[in-house]
Structures are given as C-alpha cells and as structure tokens.
Amino acid sequence: MFTFDNSYARLPERFYAKLEPTKVAAPRLIQVNVPLARELGIDPDWLASPEGVAVLSGNAIPEGADPLAMAYAGHQFGHFVPQLGDGRAILLGEVRARDGTRYDIHLKGSGRTPFSRNGDGRAALGPVLREYIISEAMHALGIPTTRTLAAVMTGENIRRESGPLPGAVLARVSRSHVRVGTFEFFAARGDTDAVRLLADYAIERLYPDAAEASNPALALLEAVIARTAELIARWQCVGFIHGVMNTDNTSIAGETIDYGPCAFMDAYSPSTVFSSIDEHGRYAYDQQPRIAWWNLTRFAEALLPLLGQGESAVALAQKALDAYPVLFETAYRRGLRAKFGFAVERADDVQLIGEFLGLMADLRADFTLTFRQLCDSAGGNDAPLRAMFESSSTFEMWHDKWRQRLTLENGSSSAQRALAMRAANPAYIPRNHRVEAVISAAQERGDSIPFNGLLNVLSEPYRESSKFAAYADPPKHDEIVRQTFCGT
C-alpha cells in the first residue's frame, strides 16, 4: 500500500482543483516497475493485484490520498497561455522513498479536470508506452527524469485524429511536478503572496540549502539554473530531443518531464526536429540549450518581486541568468570529453571535438553507433570507425590528431580508456523505429512481449551483449521515423 504525506495539498486552494480521477471500464495491468516500487517502499505484488490496479487506473482512491489537478500557466512555442494546468492528470499524493526523499505519485490519462480546455482527459496506449520506455531509458542512462511506476489499460477506446485507440493510464513518479509555468500562473495574476508561498515550498522540498542564504529566492533561482544547465548538457550528449520545451514542461526539480513527441537522434544533424507540431524548429536539437535559458528567464521574471526592489531585482536576476551559458558549456564539454576519452581538459579539445562532429554531420553518421565505434577505436579496433567514414582523407587526418591527443592522457592503457569511454557512450538507446514497433505490437495485436524485451535491453544501456546486437543497429531506410506526435 501507499503511505501518503501530501504537502502540496496543504497549500491554498488556488494552487489546484481537488477532484478524483474518472473511473474506467475494465482496467488491466500492462506493467509494474518492480525496482522503482521497491525504492519507494511500495509492495510491487500489491500493485499488480486487483486492488493495486484499481488504484493505478483511478478506480479506487487509497487511504491517505488527496487527489488534485495542479494549476499552472506556460509559454507554449513562445506564446503565453495564462491558464493550462493538469488537463488529463491527477496528483494522487506524495510518498517518501526508503531514503527519505519525497516523490509525487501522478496519474496521467485519468480523465477531465477543470483545466482540460475541451480535451477528453484521457491518454492513448501508444503515448503511455512511449513515456514508460523513454523515461526508464533516461533513468538508466543516468539522466534526471520523471519515472514510470506502472501502466494500465482502461478497457476503453478514445478518439484521436487517426481514429479510435485503446486507452491507458500511466502512473508517473517525480521529485515534484512544480514547473516554471506554475510560477508564471501566479506571477501573471500579480499574486505575489502565492509566488512567495510556492518559492518557500520549492525551497523546503527541493533546495533546502537555499533557506540559509541571505536571499533565498535568489538562491532558488541559481539552483534551478545550475540543475537545468546540467540536465540539458546530458540531453545533448546522448542525442535526446524533447520536442516540446514549453515552460509548462520545464520542471524546477531539474528532471526531464512530459515525454510527448520526444525522440533520440539517429543520423547526426544539429537541426533535427521530430515533433509534428514544431513546424519552425523552435525546439530542434541544437536549440535546446538556448530554449532552456529562455525558459529560465521566464522563471526569473516570475521571481522578481521576491528578489528585491526595482532595478536591483533585475540586476540580481540577470547576473544569475548570465551564469547559465558557462554552466551549460562546462557540463557539456565535460560530457563530450568523456565521450572522446579525454580525462583532462586541454585548450585544443573544443576544436578537435568540433571537427569530428562536423564530419559526422557531413556524413549524417549515426550519433550513438559512431561514438560506440569510437570506443572500439580507442581500444585498438579501428576498422568499424574507418568503414563508417569510408576512410576519407579528412577523417584520417582527424583520426591521427585524436590518436596523438590520447597519448597525452597519462596513467591508463588503451583498454582502460576504451572501458571508460563505453561508460559515457551507450550502446542502446530507445531508437524510434524500435519504440514504434513496440507500440504497434501492443495496439494492433495486444502483444506486450516486444515492449518487455525493449525495456530489458534499455535497462543496461552501456553494457553491450551479442544477443542484443540488433538493438544497436540504426534503422533501415524504410524504418526511419521522421515525425513523432504528442498524443493529445
């Protein structure tokens, strides 16, 4: 069973709308995340029981829960929408994990709320499986993220543009579902008291050290900036593209949240976009660092009344924001150096790394596979990497410089270096064609075996196995996924 302690529900009523999930016709378990359940101190066998499935589907409210839909606003593709909120999700309550950390238990696809804006409040099976797969893959990759506790079929069909689709509910876990847009919701209304309450709440729950600062709101802003810079750097290092980096999808906990039309890049192209609704490339791969900074600026604006008076508040906010590019570049370069086998930073590393990325872009080389082959090359097997670049003279010149650069790394053998690089360069990612195949099997045939198989492979992304070799392969021409969809 869950043991709830619901801090967000103790905030004033204007922070949310209290309501219960909408019941579904015939809930049926898809999967329970057993390791996560155990981390949270929840019995996975109980979750898989009829009583547990009733809770996960929204058909039963467990003792101690205080379900609510959170209010928030947001900039969507740069345009401010003053009221969004949980339109198809319910915060069931909060639990404390075995280590004492507080986590939200959130049901996604749980029916209409006062924030639904004419939506049906439901989720289709495909987007639920996509979020389950990719959020758990991100966790295994070491990237801060919301996670999936369980997924349940509803026994009902929902309407989408493509026709009727099987419905599902996702039980999501996060350190907090407070977003930049939550602060914007109150700031836009001139409700400074609510902004202050929310900042105090965020500090107590997520950044307790900020409470000791001379200016706690500024310390909160600086902490969120630092954590976000680190998060985006990690995205860039694995080729992850979020797809919808609106401020209502930007967590102040520094976690990846709201997996809609997200995808991992296959062929390396910095301007890659997958989302069907991102018509102008606002949230393209190479724009993500800049957009995160833009979103953080909106967060700083919302906090201005708490930072100080007039121009002094603006100056403090600007100084905090000015740190973001340095924080991001530092984290990103550290991640890239690890991918290239450089333990110690040297002045010409940026140019050397940039040249290789340029070669990859010119050839549209597969992002994940190329870096994995670079690991092999560091260990002495150059053939796969040379074949990838067709042994071009430009590549050979670069390869000679890289080899020379590796000689400056003291104290490690080529085998040790290759091993360290493999810990920074995954063999397996949730390749788009694999994810789509899993979704198709589940939706069209009711077959969950491919879903379970993919989850198993992605649970150890850095550990290569010959029996999973096909999962490392890029898509064939007729398997390439060029667009992903939000699911609402």
Buried (B, 14 or more C-beta within 10 A) or exposed (E): BBBBEBBBBEBEEBBBBEBBBBBBEEBEBBBBBBEBBEBBBBEBEBBBEEEBBBBBBBBBBBEBBBBBBBBBBBBBBEEEBEBBBBBBBBBBBBBBBEEEEBBBBBBBBBBBBBBBEEEBBBBBBBBBBBBBBBBBBBBBBBBBBBBBBBBBBBBBBBEBEEEEBBBBBBBBBBBBBBBBBBBBBBBBBEBBEBBBBBBBBBBEBBBEEBEEBEBBBBBBBBBBBBBBBBBBBBBBBBBBBBBBBBBBBBBBBBBBBBBBBBBBBBBBBBEBBBBEBBEEEBBBBEBBBBBBBBBBBBBBBBBBBBBBEEEEBBEBBEEBBEEBEEBBBBBBBBBBBBBBBBEEEEEEBBEBBEBBBBBBBEBEBBBBBBBBBBBBBBBEEBEBBBEBBEEEEEBEEBBEBBEEBBEEBEEBEBEEBBBBBBEBBBBBBBBBBBBBBBBEBBBEEEEBEBBEBBBEBBBBBBBBEEEBEEBBEBBEEEBEBEEBBBBB
